[in-house]
Amino acid sequence: MDETLGPAADSLLRTRFGPPQVSSEYLPRPRVEAALSARPHARLLLFSAPAGFGKTSALATLAHTRAAAGHALAWLSLEPEDDEPSRFFRQLIETLIGLAPEFGTEALAYLENTVGVPVAAVMECLLADLSRLHAPLLLVLDDLHLIQNEELLAALKRLLRFAPEGFALAVGSRAQPALGLATLRAKGLLVEVGERDLRLGLEEIHDYLARHELQLEAEAVAALHRHTEGWPVGVHLACLWLRHRPEASQQLSEIGTAPSVAGEYLLRSVFDQLPMDKQQLLQALAIAQQLNGDLAGALTGHPDGQRLLEELEGMQLFLLPLDRERRWYRFHYLFAEFLRGRLLAVDPERFRQLNFNACLWFTNHHMPNLAIEHACLAEDPQMLAALVDGCGLELINRGQLHLIYKWRLRVPDEIVEGYPLLVLADVWSRATELGLAEANRMLDEQLLRWGPVGDSERLSDKLLATLTIKAVVALQKDDLPGCLALVCRVERQLGQHTAFLEVAMLIVGALASVIVGRPESARRLLAQAQQRNHFLQGRYLGMQLANVEVLLYLEQGQIKQARLLFAQLRGRSLPCFAERSRAMVLPTISEALLDYHRGRLDGVEERLRGALARVDVINPIDLYAQGMLCLARLQRMQGKPREAAATLLQIQKMAAANRAWRFHAQAIGEEVAQILQEPAADRLRRAEQRLNSLDWFRLAEHYRHMACNPLLWERGLTRLRLQQARGHHGEALQEAGQLRELLLDDWHGLQRLRLDLLDALSYLGLGYQERAFSLLEQCLIGAEREGVRSLFIEEGAQVRVALQQFEALGRQPVLQGFMRSILAIWPGPAAARFQEAMDEGLTEREGEVIQLAAQGLSNDAIGRQLALALGTVKWHLHNIYEKLKVRNRTQAIRRARELGLLAS
């Protein structure tokens, strides 16, 4: 935030992007210079030591030396807030941006309008930009210990590995960073400068004292060395102490032996010997992380803040200039922490008041992030809430909603209610925890608090943000009419609001239109979203937009077109996002669905498990349900019935929690389909019980707005399968005819293919082979055109038998290869035994035929008793032979007895 707002912010940040001036008091370190000279081509120069060892000064000396030798130089002093990908990369790009024309332009585009920063993609862009540099480059990252984000550290490891020749990364850190040090050390690409190299020896301490015009006896110098262990800051503190109290050299033995103890003693001693007015000035100034003259005056009431800072610098009280013009300063971290801690312990009220004053100054100078941090320290929740609410929309546009929620936690609930964006952050961040109904109630209360807004009135950006989140919640609750109504309201005012919010709303509306079966509406909304997305630099919304278009073609049954679009999406946008980021859930499920339909099953289960690991409001529940349903089918195919049942139960729980009954119905339909493919003798009874366990027509009322009611479709499809399992093929054909009337023109392509396939099985069951194979041929042609294989396997062993028979006829030679590809992916060795057992299960009608055959009845007699045509009896016997893997009636009767399929 601060890097884009106002001149004060700009001048402050520039101090982080250049090496500080090296103090005249800095002593060269021979051991450091020797280590650097020994490996001039090292890729990582690591200065690792606790606070106060002069790491920054050593890095600054190195930077000035390399710059003088003609190297390009980039410097970034890190802060705690930089341990967040978006902020880190913005600062890093700002550091590097002047190295070449348009440097960092592509990387910055990935940081705009995104929910999660694609760390890997941003680093790849920076590597590409670095490869265009001609001069050697030294990049310095000071205080790297403040970076703990694993993705950022992994990105820096990649930078070290793939940066061009001549690149070197110099790091100052209080701890060993996770940058693959062992590998770099083994390759001779690492220079390590540690405590031992940075400590001052006896001779160096003597020289340092001499520079401060302090003459101590050798014994006193040795005592100082012994007690500080050559710790540079400790030596400097001792100099300050001894300069005003030379007799204190006799008390050196009192300061303790450990550097931390010595540091605390010396800090306290130096501070206590200052006049009271100086103590109060230092405590007031230490409140701010960085200072300029104007801020110093505001904090202390001094008439000339700039002169005050220069005076304190001259006293060598750890006040360090951050730029050559000496406009900005900061205290050394150790001294600043000591001063703040001392003030907080002695006068907590003054501590809070000074932070409040700093907050006001940073607010007036357009530096909201720093103002917010001081509002937190001032413990002023009202000010904090107002500041966060004021810059919240920009944070949302930057994809930094998590920062709003982090600050919101510092504000009491009764104050939050008065600030819209804090409420939105609450709802968005806690929607899953709160429950969608509660989240929706909070949004409605917020809209009422602002007063009624008519459909024709212009929406503010805050109102639009609220309505956008409300539309997402409606989508998750399966309230599709409510979602589309909100989208329609915003669609009438396009071009009058923040592009990010408008595009997000249009994408939500397009997905809702796909779900309800309104392809033209979906295409219109997608086109509008594409137009508005041109005003955004980010990749996130563009990726989600493209993915909804993939889903549109997938729902339409145009699998090849969906594949082409996804291939474009993969090449253009997917590399921008980390594989496991939340942003990748939706495209991962889409890709898995595409591969599943095409019969490319390797790795699909693993990908689905990863994507479905956590249900998140940011991704539509419709996709989670489709992914879980696909996962259950895969598990069934692989002979994992228990896992499949657990997945279907998970769908039902998720659907019930959100009152999304169409997913509940899909899970029950799939459960019945799995029961019907079991070898158990009671499967028909159990399947019918499960079918009747749901009040289909009552729940179908929730979807009367949809042209193709998903409850009626799922019920009809399940009844059709059950009738086929019973051998009631005529009734199955009637059910299929009624289902066709539900389907929309130029839509539901896969559903039409499924009905063709099921009709073919029904006609085979009735003995009408020519009609059956004609329908099967029609189905195969349509499936081959789109590369669809999954639905053949889903309908079980009867389809495999039918395909084998059709293949044996030699009809349509061009389809032979496609049929073989379907048969080749039928459940493999892991599921072979399970499939074999299923093959032995007979339908109810086939059970009656084999029972009568076992009693010695002829085919004619069986036909008369069961009211079946002679051809139908022969067809049933043929199916029985296939299922029992026998060649004739005698073998079939013997095998049926062995399996316990005949009544005693």
C-alpha positions, 0 to 999 in steps of 0.5 A: 500500500505505502509504496503507491500513495503519496510523496512521503511514502515514496521517499521513505521507501526509497531508503529501503532500496539502497545501501546505507552510508558506511559509518566512519567508525566502521572497521574493515574486517580482514577475515571477511575480505579474505573470505569474499576474495577466496570465492569471487564467483560465489552465488550466495554471500551469507552474513549470518550473526545475531543482532549488533554484529555489523552485518548491515555495515559489512553488506553496505561496504560490500555493495559500495565496493562492487558498485565501484567495480562496475557491478549493477546493485540492488538493495532491499532492507526487509521488514516483518510485513514483507513475509507475505508474497505480494508485498515481498515481490512488490518491494523486490521488483521496486528494487530491481525495476531500474536495471533494464527497460520494462523490468518487472512489468510481467511479474507485476501483472501476476500480483494484481487482482489475485486471491493468492500470489503465484510465487513460482510464476512471478519468480520465473518472470524475474529470472527471464528479466535478469537474463537480459542484463549485461552487467554482473548484478549484486542483489542484497537482502538485509534481515532475511530472517524476517522471511519465513514463508516457505514459498518465498524461500523456495523462490529464492532457492530457484533464483540462486539456482537459475539466475544468469552468470554474474549474479550474486545474492548477498544476505544479512540474517540472524539465522541460517536461511533455508536456501539449500546451503549444503548444496551451494557449499558443496559446489563452492558457490557459498561464502559464509560470514559468521559471528567469528568473522565479524567479532572484533579482536583485541587489536581492533577494539584498541583501534576502535577505542583510539578513534573515540579518543579513549586510552585504556590500559591493556588490562582494561582492553582485555577485560572489555574484549573478554566481557563483550566477546568482540561484539561490535555493538557491545564495544560501541556501547562501552565507548559511549559509557566510558566517554562520559565516565572514564573511571568506569573502566574499573567497573568493566568486570560488572557487566557480565560475560554473556553478550546479551547480559553485557548489552542489556547492562551497557544499554541501561548504563548509557541511557541512564547517564543521559539528561532526562530531556534527552531520555524522553526525546529518544523514547518518543523518537524510537516509537517510529520504525523510520523517522524524518524531520517532520515526524520527529517534530510531531512526536517530540514537539521540537521546533526543528525535527531535522536539526534534532535528528542530526544532533542525535546522530552526532552523539552516536546514539545508534541513530542511522541515516538511511539515505545520502541526503540524511532525510530519513533515519532509524535507530539500531534495532537493539537500541530501538527495542530497548527504548520502546520496552523501557517506555512501555514499562515506565509510562504505558499511557505515553507509549500509546499516545505517541503511537497515536500521534505517529498513526495520525502523521502516517495517515496524513501523509498517505501511508496507511499500512504504517498508520494501521500498525501504529493504531494497533500499538496505540490500542485504538480500535476505532482508529484502526477500524476507520483506517482499514475500512478506508483502504480496504477496497484497494487491499481487496483489489490487490488480493490482500483480503487476509490483511484486512482480516488480520487487522480486524481481529484487533477490533471488538465486534461492536466496533466492527459493525459500523465498518462495512469492509471489516464486516465483509472480511469477517463474512468472507474469511469465516463463511465456512466456519459460520455457515452459509446461512449465518454469513448471508444473514450478516450480509443482509444486516449490513445492507439494511444498515446502509439503508434501502437501495433500489435496483435503479440506484447506482451502487457504491463500490462497498455495496457492490463488494457486499453484493458480490460476496452475497452472490458467491454465498448464494451460489454455495447455498444452491440459491441459483435464482437469487445469485442470478438476480444479484448479477442482473442488478450489477449487469445494468450498471457495468462500467461504473464500478471497480473492474475487479468486483464487476468481473468477479460478479460476472464470472459468478453469474456465468457459472450460475447460468451454466448450472441452470442450463442457460448457455446464451446467458452464460456466454453473454456474461462471459463476454462482458467479463472478458471486456472488463477484464482487459482493464485488469493486469492480474491473471487470477480472474482471467483464469477463472473466467476461462475455466467457466467457459471450459465448464460450459462446453463440458456441460454441453457435451463438447468435450473436444472444445473444452479440451482445446480451451483448457489447453490454452488455459494451461499454457496461458494462466496455470503456470502462474499459480502454485500447484497447491494454491486455492486458486488451482482447485477449480481448474484441477477439478475441471482437468480431472473431469476432462481426463475422466470423461476421455478415459485417461484415468492415471493420476486422476484420483490423486489430483481429485483428492488434493483438490477436494481436501478442503471445501472453501467458499472461494470455489463453487460447491457445484465443482466440489460435488462433481469432483466428489462424484467423479472420485466415487466412480473411480473408486468403484471402478478400481474395486474400492466399494468402501471408499466409494461409499464414504465419498458418496456419504461425504457428498450427502453431508455437504449437500445437506449442510448447504441444502443443495439437494441436487447433489444429495440426489446425485449421490443417491443415484450413484449409490443405487447404480453401485448397488445394482452392479454388486453380485449380491442376491439382495441387490435389487431390494436394497437398490429400491429401498435406497431409491425410495428413501428420498422424497424426490418430488418435494425436493424437486420443488427447489429446482422448478426454476430450472428447465431440466429439473436435476431431481427429476432427471436423477430419479428417472435415470435411477428408476431406468437402471433399476428396471433394466436390472429387473429385466423390465426393459419395456418400462425402461424404454418408457422412462428413457423417453420421459427423460429425453423430454427434460433435456434442452436443445443444443445442451446436455450432450453427455446425457443424450449419449447415456440415454442412447446407450441405455436404450441400446441395452434395453433393446438387447434385453428385449431381443431386438438386436438390430435396433439395439446395435443401431442405437449402440452404433449411434452412441459410439459415433457421438462418443468417438467424435468427442472422445468420451469413454467414461459413460460406457464403463459407468453402466457396468458389465452389460455394456462390455458384453454389448461392445464385444458382440458389436465388435464381433459383427465387424460393423463400422470398421472406423469405430473398431479402434475406439471400441478397443480403447474403451475395452482396454481401460475397463477396470484393470487387474486390481478390480478384475476379481470384483468385476468377475463376481459382478459378471456372475450376478443375474438380473431378476428375469435371467434368474427366472429363466435359468430357474425354469431351465434347471427344472427341465423346461424347453425354450418354448415352455419357458416363453409361455410361462413367462409370457416372452417371445422365443427370441427373447428367451434365447437372448436371456440364455445367451446373456446367462452364458456370457455372465456365467462364462459357459457355453451351453445350457447344461454348463449354465445350470451346473454353474448357477447351482455352484454359485447358489443362484438356484432355489433349492 
